[in-house]
Amino acid sequence: MRGRGSAGGQPWTRKLERCDQSGGCCGPLGTSDFILSDQEQESGYLEHSSHLPIYVSKCPLVYCVQNHRKAREETGRLCKKCDEPLVSGLPHVAFSSSSSMSGSYSPGYAKINKRGGAGGWSPSDSDHYQWLQVDFGNRKQISAIATQGRYSSSDWVTQYRMLYSDTGRNWKPYHQDGNIWAFPGNINSDGVVRHDLQHAVIARYVRVVPLDWNGEGRIGLRIEVYGCAYWADVINFDGHVVLPYRFRNKKMKTLKDVIALKFKTSESEGVILHGEGQQGDYITLELKKAKLVFSLNLGSNQLGPIYGHTSVTTGSLLDDHHWHSVVIERQGRSINLTLDRGVQHFRTNGEFDYLDLDYEITFGGIPFSGKPSSSSRKNFKGCMESINYNGINITDLARRKKLEPSNVGNLSFSCVEPYTVPVFFNATSYLEVPGRPNQDLLSVSFQFRTWNPNGLLLFSQFADNLGTVEIDLTESKVAVHINVTQTKMTQTDISSGSGLNDGQWHEVRFLAKENFAILTIDGDEASAVRTNSPLQVKTGEKYFFGGFLNQMNNSSHSVLQPSFQGCMQLVQVDDQLVNLYEVAQRRPGSFANVSIDMCAIIDRCVPNHCEHGGKCSQTWHSFQCACEETGYSGATCHNSIYEPSCEAYKHLGQTSNYYWIDPDGSGPLGPLKVYCNMTEDKVWTIVSHDLQMQTTVVGYSPEKYSVTQLVYSASMDQINAVTSSAEHCEQYVSYFCKMSRLLNTPGRPGWSDIFNYCLSWCLELAKQSNRCALFSYRSVPKVSSVVFNEKLKRVRIRALCCLQSFIHLSQEVRPNF
């Protein structure tokens, strides 16, 4: 890579090498040169000169560079691990903190093994609202963090959290094992405790929040962060512009595809990429309700009711305006979809392997074409970086103006950050903000997201003891309770909305004045709830969001719901947007146990721990699985409620009947309904299909065969599970021919040709498949009875053959008779 990472003015070219588990390099992958950016080495993706995508596995934090001039002179290579100290060389101005005891305790002295000032950072107060922040100057890839107490003191941190951000706003806590991670800290002032991150993070800012500290001292901290440089092209999409990559030959027919990109957005809906063809093929990646939906159609099945449309949903809460990484790998019908290190493997529906696209693939939306699909979907609004389509660097082409974006909207190459400031509440939180007192109009609005069905959203007391107003989340609805205490206590209650504890952002607007109040949810004016009950309003001085001051929560000011757990943003009181940064400095307002400029909500149902199709629901601290109609029970729908076989039902004393069986117990296969035929010496398991009755077959000819599909009440995997444990399996086939020739005549095949075709097919299949022991080369289908009736000219043939192999007949080979 020229112009960057060079020594002595010599250009460096990075060359990929195999990496062992310890992070070392052990020989090149090949002789071709690779350009490996920091972004690419983080994701394991490379761009080869021939535009063939290549992946590196299990060494995401290692990259190797080779100086070609030196390489011609000697064979040595310089290998680097992403483990450079990032803090020790920073100036004092790169450090900031919530507070400091004095100048000698300032955050600029918080460097590992340094003794400057008082030997480290200490805040003015040792409480849970303190933090130490580092600005690296630009984005870095971070692989580890280390801490140390204040030099030769009783001050050290025993537990802390790490937050990170691109902008110094909208912080994201480091997650590990699906939870906000608390790092163990120090046990003395001078020992260094280092933690290698389970997964690397990309950030310009890091903030350390002490959770606990030495009880005989104060918060005292020195830190080091380890990592390496990071750089990537960024594109900002404004929600209108669409970026197309047009194919040279106007059509693109691919058997393999690799598409990789990163995105961040505050919107819950938007098309990230889209391509389609005139044959009905399409590929779409989009956000729906802050989840990632991947849709693909390689073509529909022309012989039956099965279509090629395949849709997979993954992820959750992706509208958090933090970077998320996506990689789509396709080989024919086999797909790997990776979102933030979580991989889903699946196969597409239909029978085709190639993706046929026409003209272009677009990023950021769907060009308007007049089709309903192009106008009903929102374009993507947010940022993308490192877009790579089958080895083609889309972001680089766009930056060099090699692509022509749509005329509508604006495409820029710096990420536009939102102005929203979220607030994170737990069960003991509240946020107090001032209002304009003694007004005859009360107006509040805010957005919230939560998993809990109940919680206090807002409480305020009217001036002159006129009463109170309370806004709650009650059974997943927003309810407003207005208590008026003029001559006697009267209460006005209104409610609106449903299912508002789904983790999505929801907007609440409430307005009240004399003898009138209106509640609007999610901007739906048509569903707004109004009341004209007698009401006098005179606004108070304070509004409490999410919770209540302990000293005010007495019998005269009791609230109906527990404290809110979740996030809020865009808080407006009396038509004024609340400046939460000022509230964070407690001027004006106050708070307890809230995190400002962070929303740390977690989706405990992603990934879904409920098995066998169980439906996952959650509260703030736990999740539950609904196992009804799945055939399974237990906390995660793991235990089958059915017997594994007909034999088991017979041992329970059951007689012949239809039963549900689960051949693999608690395995991935679902239960299937079969008929259990209990005879004296054997138990038969009968799997039905849709051709139990006689079916008319069109005439036979050598050139054109009749094709009839069998659709079984079980999948091939379920049938395999049944037949693999069977001692004997057979398929009953009967052919009824009326007014048909029994013998062949030259040029006109008769029934014997049809039967011989069936035998030859079964023999050929027997050579190809040994999965059923009964059905082998020596055990071809045999005629058990052939009855000739000259008067009716009817032939009845009964053939015995392997059930499993006969399924192959219907699904793959399809003999034509």
Summary of the structure (lengths in Angstrom):
residues: 817
radius of gyration: 34.3
end to end distance: 64.5
largest distance: 114.6
contacts: 2562
relative contact order: 0.07
helix: 11%
strand: 42%
